[in-house]
Amino acid sequence: MEKLMMIINPAAGRGGYKQGLPEALKLLSDAGCTVSLLFTQHRAHATKLAAEHAAEFDKVLVLGGDGTLAEVIAGLMTLENRPPVGYIPIGTANDIARTLGLVKNDILGGARRFLSGKPMPFDVGRRDGGYFNYVAAFGAFTEVSYATPQDAKRSLGQAAYLIGAAKSLGSLKPRHVHVEYDGGELDGEFLYGGLSNSYSVGGTVALPRDIVDLGDGLHELILVRKLPSAASVLPLAAQVVVAHDFSNENIEILQTSHAKFTFDEPEAWSFDGEDGGAHLELTLETCPQAVQIIC
């Protein structure tokens, strides 16, 4: 029998974990899994559960949003021997789900895929004081995810993010940043910057699949320079979001295993869509193939 720890976030996806869960549990049991259910009770609880109990299991299965998965992986990073982790997405944006080709809100189907899936290597980002799964960013729109009320996320779904992004258009401002990365550095005025290891960011932006490899030991360094005028913002947004076209002189996409960002004043950051606090200086590094994700 295979010991499986299932970590469930009951608040994710409007509480949608209940639909299909009994059938999924039966399927897992019939396949030879001894399943232990653990429910998160507050923010960062999944990290604690994974750190304290995951070593006792053969595999971990997460039911929740990208934030829950990020917490679980942060907990796994404290272990020397990390069990493979599966993911059944029931959150709002689900960037990692899109990247892995997983279907949202299909618990029974997700359990089937978990049973038939294979572990694949996944790079994890290390930041000052913790880790991030798929994106660490500052600047334009990065505050949308963590500033959007949880009630709005539950009732409106992805529309909650779009509404928040529209409201933030008037507050876009460049900031002076010095960036050091593998073999180079950049200095200038930027609207947005950060590291990513995902095909999808913010639930709307799809990165070019020919440059993203989830287990190559590198993150994508993305920088958007100050635009000539406010009128340039919406055309650039349409180019990136609608056409998935990043061929613009104001956009830099580089690959690196580390990046150091230095600001003139403390800058607010978002890690995997959550408030990461303000930093005057921040160093980010890639932990190559740190975990195995079943998909």
C-alpha positions as CSV (number, residue, x, y, z in Angstrom):
1,M,0.0,0.0,0.0
2,E,1.2,3.5,-0.9
3,K,0.9,6.1,1.9
4,L,-0.6,9.3,0.5
5,M,-1.0,12.6,2.3
6,M,-3.7,14.8,0.9
7,I,-3.6,18.4,1.9
8,I,-6.8,20.3,1.3
9,N,-7.5,24.1,1.4
10,P,-11.2,24.3,2.2
11,A,-11.3,28.0,1.3
12,A,-9.9,27.6,-2.2
13,G,-12.1,27.7,-5.3
14,R,-15.2,28.8,-3.4
15,G,-15.1,25.7,-1.3
16,G,-15.3,23.5,-4.4
17,Y,-13.2,20.7,-2.9
18,K,-16.3,18.7,-1.7
19,Q,-17.6,18.0,-5.2
20,G,-16.1,14.8,-6.4
21,L,-13.9,14.2,-3.3
22,P,-15.7,11.0,-2.1
23,E,-15.4,9.5,-5.5
24,A,-11.7,10.5,-5.8
25,L,-10.9,9.0,-2.4
26,K,-12.5,5.7,-3.4
27,L,-10.5,5.7,-6.7
28,L,-7.3,6.3,-4.8
29,S,-8.1,3.6,-2.2
30,D,-9.0,1.1,-4.9
31,A,-5.6,1.9,-6.5
32,G,-3.8,0.9,-3.4
33,C,-3.4,4.2,-1.6
34,T,-3.8,4.7,2.1
35,V,-5.0,8.3,2.2
36,S,-4.6,10.7,5.1
37,L,-6.6,13.9,4.8
38,L,-5.2,17.1,6.3
39,F,-7.2,20.4,6.1
40,T,-5.5,23.8,6.2
41,Q,-6.9,26.2,8.8
42,H,-5.0,29.4,8.2
43,R,-2.3,31.0,5.9
44,A,1.0,29.1,5.9
45,H,-0.6,26.1,7.6
46,A,0.1,23.9,4.5
47,T,3.8,24.7,4.9
48,K,3.7,23.5,8.5
49,L,1.8,20.4,7.6
50,A,4.2,19.5,4.8
51,A,7.3,20.2,6.9
52,E,6.1,18.2,9.9
53,H,4.4,15.2,8.2
54,A,5.4,14.8,4.5
55,A,8.4,12.7,5.3
56,E,6.1,10.0,6.7
57,F,4.4,9.5,3.3
58,D,5.3,8.2,-0.2
59,K,3.5,11.0,-2.0
60,V,1.7,14.3,-1.3
61,L,-1.5,15.4,-3.2
62,V,-2.6,19.0,-2.9
63,L,-6.2,20.2,-3.4
64,G,-6.3,24.0,-3.5
65,G,-5.0,26.9,-5.5
66,D,-1.5,27.9,-6.5
67,G,-1.0,29.5,-3.1
68,T,-1.7,26.2,-1.3
69,L,0.8,24.4,-3.6
70,A,3.4,27.1,-3.0
71,E,3.0,26.6,0.8
72,V,3.3,22.8,0.5
73,I,6.5,23.1,-1.6
74,A,7.9,25.5,0.9
75,G,7.4,22.9,3.6
76,L,8.9,20.2,1.4
77,M,12.0,22.3,0.9
78,T,12.8,21.9,4.6
79,L,13.1,18.2,4.1
80,E,16.2,16.3,2.9
81,N,14.1,13.6,1.2
82,R,11.1,15.1,-0.5
83,P,8.2,13.0,-1.7
84,P,6.8,13.7,-5.1
85,V,3.8,16.0,-5.1
86,G,0.6,16.0,-7.1
87,Y,-1.8,18.9,-7.6
88,I,-5.5,19.1,-8.2
89,P,-6.2,22.8,-8.8
90,I,-9.4,24.4,-7.3
91,G,-8.2,28.0,-6.9
92,T,-8.8,31.2,-8.9
93,A,-5.9,32.0,-11.2
94,N,-4.1,28.6,-11.3
95,D,-1.0,29.6,-13.2
96,I,0.8,26.4,-12.3
97,A,-2.2,24.4,-13.4
98,R,-2.1,26.0,-16.8
99,T,1.6,25.4,-17.0
100,L,1.2,21.7,-16.1
101,G,-1.8,21.2,-18.3
102,L,-4.1,20.4,-15.4
103,V,-7.9,20.9,-15.5
104,K,-9.4,23.1,-12.7
105,N,-12.2,22.0,-10.4
106,D,-12.2,18.3,-11.6
107,I,-11.3,16.4,-8.5
108,L,-12.1,13.0,-9.8
109,G,-10.3,13.6,-13.1
110,G,-7.4,15.1,-11.2
111,A,-7.1,11.9,-9.1
112,R,-7.1,9.8,-12.2
113,R,-4.3,11.9,-13.7
114,F,-2.4,11.7,-10.4
115,L,-2.5,7.9,-10.5
116,S,-1.3,7.7,-14.1
117,G,1.1,10.6,-14.0
118,K,4.9,10.6,-13.8
119,P,7.1,12.8,-11.6
120,M,8.8,15.6,-13.4
121,P,11.6,17.9,-12.1
122,F,10.6,21.4,-11.1
123,D,12.8,24.3,-10.2
124,V,12.0,26.2,-7.0
125,G,12.9,29.8,-6.4
126,R,14.7,30.8,-3.2
127,R,14.1,34.3,-1.8
128,D,15.2,36.1,1.4
129,G,13.3,34.3,4.1
130,G,11.6,31.7,2.0
131,Y,10.7,30.2,-1.4
132,F,8.5,30.9,-4.4
133,N,7.1,28.4,-6.9
134,Y,6.5,30.3,-10.2
135,V,6.8,34.0,-9.9
136,A,8.4,36.7,-7.8
137,A,7.6,40.2,-9.1
138,F,7.4,43.9,-8.4
139,G,5.6,46.8,-10.2
140,A,2.7,46.9,-12.5
141,F,-0.3,44.7,-11.5
142,T,1.7,42.6,-9.1
143,E,-0.5,43.9,-6.2
144,V,-3.7,42.8,-7.9
145,S,-3.7,39.2,-6.7
146,Y,-3.0,39.8,-3.0
147,A,-5.0,43.1,-2.9
148,T,-8.1,41.4,-4.3
149,P,-10.4,40.5,-1.3
150,Q,-10.9,36.7,-0.8
151,D,-14.7,37.1,-1.0
152,A,-14.3,38.7,-4.4
153,K,-12.1,35.9,-5.6
154,R,-14.7,33.4,-4.5
155,S,-17.7,35.1,-6.0
156,L,-16.2,36.4,-9.2
157,G,-13.4,34.0,-10.0
158,Q,-10.9,35.2,-12.6
159,A,-13.0,38.3,-13.2
160,A,-11.8,39.5,-9.8
161,Y,-8.3,39.8,-11.1
162,L,-9.3,41.6,-14.3
163,I,-11.3,44.1,-12.3
164,G,-8.4,44.7,-10.0
165,A,-6.0,45.2,-12.9
166,A,-8.3,47.8,-14.5
167,K,-8.5,49.8,-11.3
168,S,-4.7,49.9,-11.0
169,L,-4.1,51.3,-14.5
170,G,-4.0,54.9,-13.1
171,S,-1.3,54.1,-10.6
172,L,1.3,52.7,-12.9
173,K,4.7,54.3,-12.2
174,P,8.3,53.4,-13.2
175,R,11.0,52.9,-10.6
176,H,14.7,53.0,-10.9
177,V,16.2,49.5,-10.5
178,H,19.7,48.0,-10.8
179,V,19.5,44.3,-11.7
180,E,22.4,41.9,-11.6
181,Y,22.0,38.4,-13.2
182,D,24.1,35.6,-14.7
183,G,26.8,37.3,-16.8
184,G,25.3,40.8,-16.8
185,E,23.5,43.7,-15.3
186,L,20.9,46.2,-16.2
187,D,20.1,49.7,-14.8
188,G,17.1,51.8,-15.7
189,E,13.5,52.8,-15.1
190,F,11.1,49.8,-15.1
191,L,7.4,49.4,-14.8
192,Y,7.6,45.7,-13.9
193,G,10.3,43.1,-13.1
194,G,10.8,39.7,-11.6
195,L,11.6,36.0,-12.0
196,S,9.2,33.4,-13.4
197,N,9.1,29.7,-13.9
198,S,5.8,29.2,-15.5
199,Y,4.0,29.5,-18.9
200,S,1.3,31.5,-17.3
201,V,1.5,34.5,-15.0
202,G,-1.4,36.3,-13.3
203,G,-4.0,34.1,-15.0
204,T,-3.8,36.2,-18.2
205,V,-0.2,36.4,-19.5
206,A,1.2,33.4,-21.4
207,L,5.0,33.3,-21.8
208,P,6.6,31.8,-24.9
209,R,6.7,28.0,-24.4
210,D,9.9,27.7,-26.4
211,I,12.0,29.5,-23.8
212,V,10.4,28.1,-20.6
213,D,11.7,24.8,-19.2
214,L,10.4,24.1,-15.7
215,G,13.4,22.0,-14.7
216,D,16.4,23.5,-16.5
217,G,17.8,25.2,-13.5
218,L,17.0,28.7,-14.8
219,H,14.3,31.2,-14.2
220,E,13.0,33.7,-16.8
221,L,14.0,37.3,-15.8
222,I,11.3,39.6,-17.1
223,L,11.6,43.4,-17.2
224,V,9.3,46.0,-18.7
225,R,10.9,49.4,-19.2
226,K,9.3,52.8,-18.7
227,L,7.0,53.5,-21.7
228,P,7.1,56.6,-23.8
229,S,3.6,57.7,-22.6
230,A,0.6,56.5,-20.7
231,A,-1.1,55.9,-24.1
232,S,1.4,53.2,-24.8
233,V,0.3,51.0,-21.9
234,L,-2.9,49.5,-23.3
235,P,-1.4,48.7,-26.7
236,L,1.5,46.9,-25.0
237,A,-0.9,45.1,-22.7
238,A,-3.0,43.9,-25.7
239,Q,0.2,42.8,-27.5
240,V,1.3,40.7,-24.5
241,V,-2.0,39.5,-23.1
242,V,-4.1,39.0,-26.3
243,A,-1.4,38.2,-28.9
244,H,1.1,36.6,-26.6
245,D,3.7,38.7,-28.4
246,F,6.8,39.8,-26.4
247,S,8.8,41.2,-29.3
248,N,8.8,44.8,-28.0
249,E,11.9,47.0,-27.4
250,N,10.5,47.8,-23.9
251,I,10.4,44.1,-22.8
252,E,13.5,42.2,-21.7
253,I,13.3,38.4,-21.2
254,L,16.5,36.7,-20.1
255,Q,17.3,33.4,-18.4
256,T,19.3,33.3,-15.2
257,S,19.9,31.2,-12.1
258,H,20.0,34.2,-9.8
259,A,19.1,37.9,-9.8
260,K,19.8,40.7,-7.4
261,F,17.5,43.8,-7.5
262,T,18.5,47.1,-5.9
263,F,16.0,50.0,-5.5
264,D,16.3,53.6,-4.5
265,E,13.5,53.0,-1.9
266,P,11.8,49.9,-0.6
267,E,9.7,48.3,-3.3
268,A,6.6,46.1,-2.8
269,W,7.0,42.5,-4.0
270,S,4.5,39.7,-4.8
271,F,5.6,36.0,-4.4
272,D,3.2,33.6,-6.1
273,G,0.5,36.2,-6.0
274,E,0.8,36.9,-2.3
275,D,2.1,40.0,-0.6
276,G,5.8,39.7,-0.1
277,G,6.5,42.9,1.7
278,A,8.8,45.8,0.6
279,H,12.5,45.4,-0.1
280,L,15.3,47.9,-0.7
281,E,17.4,45.0,-2.0
282,L,16.4,41.5,-2.9
283,T,18.3,38.4,-4.1
284,L,16.5,35.6,-5.8
285,E,18.1,32.2,-6.7
286,T,17.0,29.0,-8.5
287,C,17.0,25.7,-6.6
288,P,17.4,23.4,-9.6
289,Q,15.0,20.4,-9.8
290,A,14.3,20.8,-6.1
291,V,11.0,18.9,-6.2
292,Q,9.2,16.4,-8.3
293,I,5.7,17.3,-9.5
294,I,3.4,14.5,-10.7
295,C,1.6,15.3,-13.9
